Amino acid sequence: MRLLQQLVAIAAVAFGGATGVSAAQGNALRTLILGGHRVHTTATLSQ
């Protein structure tokens, strides 16, 4: 499950970068994709 969350997070970051959205919008998108669940690795992945 943790691997899946990391892959989704990476995909969201890649998608966000490709579309030029801000980091905050990317985090919101990732939260929506994950169904609103908190991901403890968010700070690490967004560095």
C-alpha positions in Angstrom: 0.0 0.0 0.0 2.9 2.4 0.8 4.4 1.7 -2.6 1.1 2.5 -4.3 0.8 5.8 -2.4 4.4 6.7 -3.4 3.7 5.9 -7.0 0.5 8.0 -7.0 2.3 10.8 -5.3 5.1 10.7 -7.9 2.6 10.6 -10.7 0.7 13.6 -9.3 4.0 15.6 -9.0 4.9 14.6 -12.6 1.4 15.6 -13.8 1.6 18.8 -11.9 5.0 19.7 -13.3 3.8 18.9 -16.9 0.7 21.1 -16.5 2.6 23.9 -14.6 0.4 23.8 -11.5 1.8 25.1 -8.2 3.0 22.8 -5.4 -0.1 23.5 -3.4 -2.4 22.5 -6.2 -0.3 19.4 -6.8 -0.7 18.5 -3.1 -4.5 19.1 -3.3 -4.7 16.9 -6.4 -2.7 14.2 -4.7 -5.0 14.4 -1.7 -8.0 14.0 -3.9 -6.5 11.1 -5.7 -5.7 9.4 -2.4 -9.3 9.9 -1.3 -8.5 12.5 1.3 -6.2 10.2 3.3 -3.2 11.8 4.9 0.1 10.7 3.5 3.0 10.9 6.0 5.5 10.9 3.2 4.2 14.1 1.6 6.9 16.3 3.0 9.6 14.0 1.9 8.2 13.5 -1.6 7.6 17.2 -2.2 11.3 18.2 -1.5 
